[in-house]
Amino acid sequence: MTEPGVTPAPAADRNAVLAQNLAAVQARIASAVDAAGRAETPPMLIVVSKFHPAADVQALARLGITNFGENRDQEAAAKAAEVGDLGLRWHFVGQLQTNKAKSVARYAASVHSVDRSALAAALGRAVDHEHDATGRGPLEIFIQVTLDDDASTSRGGADPADVPALADAIAERGLLRLAGVMAVAPLGANPDRAFEKLAGISARLRSDHPSAAAISAGMSQDLEAAIRHGATHLRIGSDILGSRPAVG
Ligand SMILES: *Cc1c(COP(=O)(O)O)cnc(C)c1O
């Protein structure tokens, strides 16, 4: 990380680092896909660019990445606008207040962190409005579930028992497309056990909503476990972009 007074690395060096990191992550994904016998159904890579500048997004776009994730509306809105000519798809992956739904609906293709019906309703209204104003199509929605038995240490998400009602509330909104489930493995937990549980929650959701088959799971530390348990969308930040400040 750059310290005050230290000249940042030249852009060419930064681009080389990003290319190398991306290739290493893609190699890990390829071998996990191979080991899981999933060559026909590889997961989508979403690069989580939070805390990193639009120049990094541009560099990764040149390397073929088209899906990017962000977890704060203000930062995401500014970055999406800065690279608005590149045809990228933005995935909102962070906790979201209902009063930010309107803003998110302007740039996001997908929201991975819907954990309550009030948020689904706010996004539904925002997308209706955006559709009337600009003709933009449906917003893809993932229900975030907690995999932590202890609510006090949970990293966000709905109780699995609340998923059916939440799914129905999302599915009845014309311009929300229920994609599936999302989760973050609990800190210190075995990611295989966590993602096995998520696969079970996904299977129950699909019995009511067969097309909601997506599973958004897997970060830098646990992408192999996520791929073993059926992840369709990986959200990878630090192993591609480097470390970020702990605050935020
Ligand atoms: C930051 C973040 C990621 C990426 O995590 P890394 O460990 O940096 O790969 C994935 N999902 C969510 C919800 C995040 O907030």
The ligand as a Gaussian input file, in Angstrom:
#p B3LYP/6-31G(d) Opt

LIG

0 1
 C      -15.246000      -7.322000      -0.116000
 C      -16.218000      -8.385000      -0.427000
 C      -15.854000      -9.492000      -1.221000
 C      -14.438000      -9.716000      -1.718000
 O      -13.676000     -10.214000      -0.649000
 P      -12.113000     -10.590000      -0.806000
 O      -11.832000     -11.350000       0.443000
 O      -11.384000      -9.310000      -0.894000
 O      -11.964000     -11.425000      -2.020000
 C      -16.841000     -10.425000      -1.504000
 N      -18.094000     -10.298000      -1.040000
 C      -18.479000      -9.257000      -0.280000
 C      -19.884000      -9.183000       0.207000
 C      -17.561000      -8.271000       0.047000
 O      -17.941000      -7.238000       0.824000

